[in-house]
């Protein structure tokens, strides 16, 4: 199992809406993410910069950012596109982060 991390960016003034939407994340979306091999998935917010930091464990080669071909994932991206930085296909702009330290 490997761990991956990435960052994303919220639009100004969208913190509470982001929290609300993730508090009501669709069960079918969460199941699709689990089916892709993702577990132990957390997203942290830096309120000074509106930057989101995500960390997840991945049992295969695909993480949550790699399942954009799934209809439910594209629907979620469309739902979230108004509150965060996105690519032309509404996928979140996601920048991989290099792990520089890990304490087991």
N, C-alpha and C positions, 0 to 999 in steps of 0.2 A: 504494500500500500504506500502510495506517495502522497505528499502534501503539496498543494499548490496555493498560491496567493496571487491576488490581483487587486488593482484599484480602479475605481470608477468615480464619477463626479456628479453631484447633484446640482440642479439649477438653483440659483439663489431663492431663498424663501420656501423651499420644498421639503425641509427636514421632517416636519410633522406629517405631511402627506405620505412621504416615503415610509415612515414608521407605521402609519395607519394601514397602508396597502400591504405591507409585509406582515402585519399582525393578522391580516385576513387573507393571506396567501392561499390560492386555490389548492384544495387537496389533490386534484389530478395533476397539477404542476409539480407539487412536492413529490408525488409518487413517481413521476417521470424522471425527476432529478435523481431520486434514490435508485431507480431501475438502471440509470446510466452508470452506476457505481460510485456515486458521491455519497459521502457520509460526513458527520461531524463538521457541518458547514456553518460558519459564522460570518456575519458582516458587521464591521465596526464603523463608526462615524467620527471623523475629526470635525467637530463643529466650528473650528476656526477657519477651515478651508472648504467645508462641505465635501470633503473627500471621503469616499467609502473604501474601506479595506476589507477584502474578503479572504477567508482561509477555508480550505476544504480538504478532506481526505478523499483520494480517488483510487479505486481498486483496479481500474483498467487504464486505458490510454486517454479516455475522454472525461472531461470535467463538465461542470454545468455550462461553461462557456462554449462547449463543443456540440451542443445538441440543438442548435438552431434550426435544424431540418424538421423538428417536431412541431406540429401544428399548435399544440398548447403552449409551447415556448414562444413561438412567434406571436401568439395572441397576448401573452404576458408582456413581451417586448413592446407591442403596440400600446398596451395599457399603461406602461411606465414611461413611454417616450416623452410625455409632456413635462416630466419632472426631473429628467436627468440628461446628460450628454449622450447622444446616440449617433450611430452610423446611419448612412442612407437607408438601410433596411430595418431601422429602429432597434437593432441590437445595441446594447450599451457599449459605449467606448470603454474597453477593458484593457488595462495595461498590466501585463504579467510582472510580478515582483520576484526578485532573486532572493532566495533564502541565504542569509549570511550568518545565522546562529540558530541553534536548536538545542534545547536542554531536554533530554528524555527523562 
